[in-house]
Every structure is written in structure tokens, then in C-alpha cells.
């Protein structure tokens, strides 16, 4: 049926091995969004001593190897070094104080957390993700994707006591992210993904200034680098909790045309936890769609035939060379065995559509 290969990718996080003993929001008893930033990453790394880099490299190797052996065409580094995908990046920015915490309601009041506080202008410091990518890339010949949190998502995950203006704050965060994006590209990374779960929750803000700041984050990215963005619909606090808050299903439709008109080359959409009206894909005339076809918060292992059937349905609405199969989001809640089983079935289903 397909004249092109249907590829597969992961989205970001992979379950950390037990020997990587740093804070992990997926293992926090209150759920992923409640990890305490006072449990500092730096202190945990210091406790690992001289073995820290070797432990991180080993964990990254295991995550990359698992994905590749499962059949994933574009693996990630598994975010093994990160306590969570947002604050790990924030720790490498000027202007954010992790010792001054502010109690804040987040995600539309879905939960409350003590957040690090912006006290000065945001700016980039020394580059760090090129090293993370180079270590991960050394373990495979397949292209490794690196992920970054987007400007809107960062601004919603810290307390602002300096800017008082979400547009200006987002623009400065975007400039800092852009520094890291360009360093990754210069190092040779060809798949760079910026995650913006806030887009689906606040589509009007995304349209007003969020996508502009996303463009700033990718500004100057050279040809040959796939500019990818991920729009999560909401992360649960535990497995098999079907009632966790999700973004409205119409959000994707509200954003689709603007994303299509942007410089974004690939957009990651969740579909497994709640199926979309697949006419959504027809809004993307040139943009690649990375479609979530396995759920990341259900212990149920989707069989190959079920995944393949959903991909077949999607191919009625988009060209095969612009469809990529993926999980909905990061795999950290699943544990290694479930994550592997889901990735194997996903890759098998995607590859079965090749001719």
C-alpha cells in the first residue's frame, strides 16, 4: 500500500534504571507533576561522586539500546539525566532561583506546587545538551532525537517575580532555548523536538504569542535539522487512571492551521489515550505528523493488529511519507518491560506497512 517507509520514533522519556539514583518525577509518589525541586539534581549527582558521568552514560546506553532493539527508527536519549524534562533545562539558565520557592497553581488549577522563582532576566549559560546528545548518539547509528521544553511550558512551570508579562518572558526563554538548539545543530543533532503541552491547554495563548516564541526558539536552525514540536494533552499522575484531566479535543483543530503555516516540520499529536477525528491530519499539507498510537498511562499492551489498524485509518488522511508512528508521550510511568513491549508492537506495526 505504501510507497515510502513508515518510520517510528519515541517522544522523550524512557524509564530510568534503578542504578540512576537521581530525583525522578515519574517515581514521585504524588505523580509526575509534583516532584519537589528542593530535591536538587545537583545534590543527587554529587552523591554519585566520580561515577556520576559513567552512570548517566550507562543509563543512556541502556535506554537507547532498548529503543533500537525494539525497532524504533529515531530513538531519544531517554532523558535519563533529567529529574524532569522542564526543570533540568531551567537549572542551566540564568535568572531562575531554585532556592526561592513559590507556591503556585498550575495547569489551570489542576495541582499546586512549590516552584523555582524567576528573579532576574532569563538567559542561556554554558551549553549542556550537545554533550547529552553526543553520549546518546555514540551508542547507535540511528539518529538520536533530543527534546527541550518550550517557552510557554517553561514559563508555566516556574514562578515569575520579575517580568509580569508572559510575552516578554516567553521571548527571553525562547532566546535561551535557541542558543541550545543552535549548539545541538552545530554538534550534528538532526532531530530536535520542543515540547509544548501548554498549547493544547491554552490554545488562544498559543495562537497569540506561543507559536511566535516557538519560532524564536528554532530561529536560524540550519537545513537538515528536523524542527519538531510535541503537543501533549496532559500527563496523568499514575497508570490506569482514565479520568485524569486532558486538554479539550478541539484544541488540535484550533492550532493545526497555524502550526502548518509555521516553520515547524513535524508535529507530535496524541491519539492513543483519546482518538482524534482523523480529518485533523488533512490540515497538515506539508508538515509531518508524529501520531501517538500507544498509550503511555495504560498498562494495557496494544497488540500489533490494533496499532496497525489505526495507522491504516490515518493513511486515509495523510501521505505515508509524512506519517510517523510513536507513543503518545514519554514512557516513564510504564516501567521498562511495559515500555519495551509497547515499543516492539509499535515498531512492528509501523514496519508492516512498508512495501
C-alpha positions in Angstrom: 0.0 0.0 0.0 2.8 2.5 1.0 5.4 3.5 -1.5 7.5 5.0 1.3 8.8 3.6 4.6 6.6 4.4 7.7 9.0 5.3 10.4 8.7 5.1 14.2 10.1 7.3 17.0 9.9 7.7 20.7 8.8 11.1 22.2 11.1 11.7 25.1 11.4 10.0 28.5 12.3 6.3 29.0 12.1 4.6 32.4 15.2 5.2 34.4 17.2 2.2 35.5 17.3 1.7 39.3 21.0 2.4 39.4 20.4 6.0 38.2 19.6 7.4 41.6 18.6 10.9 40.9 15.2 12.5 41.5 12.7 11.3 39.0 9.3 12.9 38.6 7.8 9.6 37.3 8.7 7.9 40.6 7.3 10.7 42.8 4.5 9.2 45.0 2.3 12.2 44.2 2.8 11.8 40.5 4.9 13.3 37.7 3.9 17.0 38.1 4.6 17.1 41.9 8.3 16.4 42.0 9.9 18.7 44.7 12.6 21.0 43.2 14.2 21.2 46.6 15.3 17.6 46.0 18.1 19.0 43.9 19.6 17.3 40.9 23.0 18.7 41.8 23.0 17.2 45.2 21.9 13.8 43.8 24.7 14.0 41.2 27.2 14.9 43.9 26.2 11.9 45.9 27.1 9.7 42.9 30.7 11.0 43.2 33.2 10.4 40.5 31.0 7.7 38.9 28.2 10.1 38.0 29.1 10.5 34.3 29.6 6.8 33.9 26.3 6.0 35.5 24.5 8.5 33.3 26.2 7.2 30.2 25.3 3.6 31.1 21.7 4.5 31.7 21.5 6.4 28.4 23.1 3.5 26.6 20.5 1.1 28.1 17.7 3.4 27.1 18.9 3.9 23.5 19.7 0.2 23.1 16.3 -0.8 24.3 14.6 1.5 21.7 16.8 0.4 18.9 16.4 -3.3 19.6 12.6 -2.7 19.8 12.8 -1.4 16.2 12.5 2.3 16.8 13.9 4.3 13.9 14.5 7.6 15.7 15.2 6.9 19.4 15.7 9.6 22.1 18.3 9.8 24.8 15.6 8.7 27.2 16.0 11.9 29.3 17.9 9.7 31.7 19.9 12.6 33.2 16.8 14.7 34.0 14.8 14.9 37.2 12.0 16.2 34.9 12.2 17.5 31.4 11.5 21.1 32.4 13.5 21.8 35.5 16.6 20.1 34.2 16.7 22.7 31.5 15.8 25.5 33.9 18.8 24.6 36.1 21.0 25.6 33.2 19.5 29.1 32.7 20.4 32.4 34.4 17.6 34.2 36.3 15.8 31.2 37.9 16.3 30.7 41.7 15.8 27.1 42.8 16.3 28.1 46.5 13.5 30.6 46.5 10.3 28.6 46.0 6.8 30.0 45.4 3.6 28.1 45.9 1.7 28.2 42.6 -1.4 26.7 41.0 -0.6 25.1 37.7 -2.2 23.7 34.6 -5.5 25.6 35.1 -5.6 24.7 38.8 -5.1 21.0 38.2 -2.5 20.9 41.0 -0.4 23.1 43.3 3.4 23.0 43.6 6.3 24.9 45.1 8.2 26.3 42.0 11.6 27.9 41.5 11.3 31.6 41.1 12.4 34.0 38.3 14.2 36.8 39.9 16.3 38.2 37.1 16.3 38.2 33.3 16.4 34.8 31.7 19.4 34.0 29.6 21.4 30.9 28.5 24.5 29.7 30.3 27.0 27.1 29.1 25.8 24.6 26.6 24.8 21.2 28.0 22.5 19.3 25.6 25.2 18.8 22.9 27.1 16.6 25.4 23.9 14.7 26.3 23.2 14.1 22.6 26.8 13.1 21.8 26.8 10.5 24.5 23.5 9.1 23.4 24.4 9.1 19.7 27.6 7.2 20.4 25.5 4.1 21.1 23.7 3.8 17.8 24.0 4.5 14.1 20.4 5.7 14.1 19.7 9.4 14.5 19.0 10.3 18.2 16.4 13.0 18.9 16.9 15.5 21.7 14.0 17.2 23.5 13.6 20.6 25.1 10.7 22.2 27.0 9.0 25.0 25.1 8.8 28.7 26.2 5.2 28.6 27.3 5.7 25.3 29.2 8.8 26.6 31.0 7.0 29.9 31.9 4.1 27.9 33.4 6.5 25.7 35.4 8.3 28.5 37.3 7.0 31.4 39.3 7.6 34.8 37.7 8.7 37.5 40.1 10.4 39.7 37.5 8.7 40.0 34.2 5.0 40.3 34.8 4.5 39.9 31.0 4.1 36.4 29.6 5.0 37.5 26.1 8.3 39.1 27.1 9.1 36.2 29.5 8.4 33.7 26.7 10.6 35.7 24.2 13.5 35.6 26.6 13.0 31.9 27.3 12.9 31.3 23.6 16.1 33.1 23.0 17.8 31.0 25.7 16.4 27.8 24.1 17.5 29.0 20.7 21.1 29.1 22.0 20.9 25.4 22.9 19.1 24.5 19.7 21.8 26.0 17.5 24.5 24.3 19.6 22.8 21.0 19.2 22.6 21.5 15.4 26.2 22.5 15.2 27.1 19.3 17.1 25.3 17.3 14.5 21.9 16.6 16.0 19.4 16.3 13.2 16.2 15.8 15.2 15.4 18.5 17.8 12.0 18.5 19.5 10.4 21.2 21.6 7.6 20.1 23.8 4.6 22.5 24.4 1.9 20.7 26.3 0.5 24.2 27.3 -0.5 24.8 23.6 -3.4 22.3 23.8 -4.5 23.6 27.2 -4.3 27.2 26.3 -4.8 27.4 22.5 -5.6 31.1 22.4 -2.4 32.0 24.2 -0.5 29.7 21.8 -2.0 31.5 18.9 -1.4 34.9 20.4 2.2 34.5 21.2 3.2 30.9 21.9 3.9 29.9 18.3 5.8 33.1 17.7 8.1 32.2 20.6 8.4 28.7 19.4 9.6 30.1 16.1 12.1 32.2 18.0 13.4 29.1 19.7 14.1 27.4 16.3 15.3 30.6 14.6 18.4 30.1 12.4 18.2 26.3 12.7 20.0 25.0 9.6 18.7 22.9 6.8 18.9 19.2 7.5 17.6 19.6 11.1 14.0 18.4 11.6 12.2 21.1 13.6 9.8 19.0 15.7 7.2 20.1 18.3 5.2 17.9 20.6 1.7 18.9 21.8 0.8 16.8 24.9 -2.8 16.7 26.1 -2.0 16.2 29.8 0.1 13.8 31.8 -1.5 11.5 34.4 -0.4 11.0 38.0 -0.3 7.2 37.7 -1.1 4.3 35.5 -4.7 3.3 34.7 -6.3 6.5 35.8 -8.7 7.2 32.9 -10.2 10.3 34.5 -7.0 12.4 34.6 -7.5 16.0 33.2 -6.9 16.3 29.4 -6.9 19.2 27.1 -10.1 19.7 25.0 -10.1 17.6 21.9 -10.8 20.6 19.7 -7.5 22.3 20.7 -5.6 20.4 18.0 -8.1 21.7 15.4 -7.7 25.3 16.6 -3.9 25.1 16.3 -3.4 22.9 13.3 -3.5 25.6 10.5 -1.2 27.9 12.3 1.3 25.1 13.0 1.1 24.1 9.3 1.9 27.7 8.3 4.9 27.9 10.7 8.4 26.6 10.2 7.7 23.5 12.2 8.5 20.5 10.1 7.0 17.7 12.3 4.2 17.9 14.9 3.6 15.2 17.5 0.0 14.6 18.4 -1.5 12.3 21.0 -4.2 9.9 19.6 -4.0 6.7 21.7 -5.4 7.8 25.0 -8.3 9.5 23.2 -8.8 9.1 19.5 -9.0 12.2 17.3 -11.2 12.9 14.4 -8.6 11.9 11.9 -9.7 14.6 9.4 -7.4 16.7 11.7 -4.5 15.3 9.7 -5.8 16.8 6.5 -4.9 20.3 7.9 -1.2 19.3 7.6 -0.4 19.7 3.9 3.4 19.7 4.2 4.0 19.0 7.9 4.9 15.5 9.1 2.6 14.1 11.8 4.0 12.0 14.5 0.9 10.1 15.7 0.6 8.6 19.1 -0.6 5.1 18.7 0.2 3.5 22.1 -0.9 5.0 25.4 1.7 5.9 28.0 -0.6 5.8 31.1 -2.3 2.4 30.5 -0.8 -0.9 31.5 -2.7 -2.5 28.6 -0.3 -3.5 25.8 -1.8 -2.6 22.5 -1.5 -5.5 20.1 0.2 -5.1 16.7 -3.0 -5.5 14.8 -4.8 -2.8 16.7 -1.9 -0.3 16.2 -1.6 -1.2 12.5 -5.4 -0.7 12.0 -5.2 2.8 13.5 -2.2 3.7 11.2 -4.2 2.4 8.3 -7.0 4.8 9.2 -4.6 7.6 9.5 -3.2 6.9 6.0 -6.6 7.7 4.6 -5.9 11.3 5.6 -2.2 11.9 5.1 0.6 10.8 2.8 2.7 7.9 4.1 5.9 9.8 3.8 4.5 12.3 6.3 3.3 9.9 9.0 5.5 8.6 11.8 4.3 6.2 14.5 5.0 7.0 18.1 3.8 6.6 21.7 1.5 9.4 22.9 4.2 10.9 25.1 7.1 9.9 27.4 7.3 6.3 28.7 8.5 7.0 32.2 5.4 5.7 34.1 5.3 2.4 32.3 8.4 0.7 33.7 10.9 -1.0 31.4 9.1 -4.2 30.5 5.8 -2.5 29.5 7.7 0.3 27.7 9.6 -2.3 25.7 6.5 -4.4 24.9 4.7 -1.3 23.6 7.6 -0.1 21.5 8.1 -3.5 20.0 4.5 -3.7 18.9 4.5 -0.1 17.7 7.6 -0.6 15.5 6.3 -4.0 14.2 3.0 -2.4 13.2 4.7 0.6 11.5 7.2 -1.6 9.6 4.4 -3.9 8.5 3.0 -1.0 6.4 6.2 -0.8 4.4 6.4 -2.1 0.8 
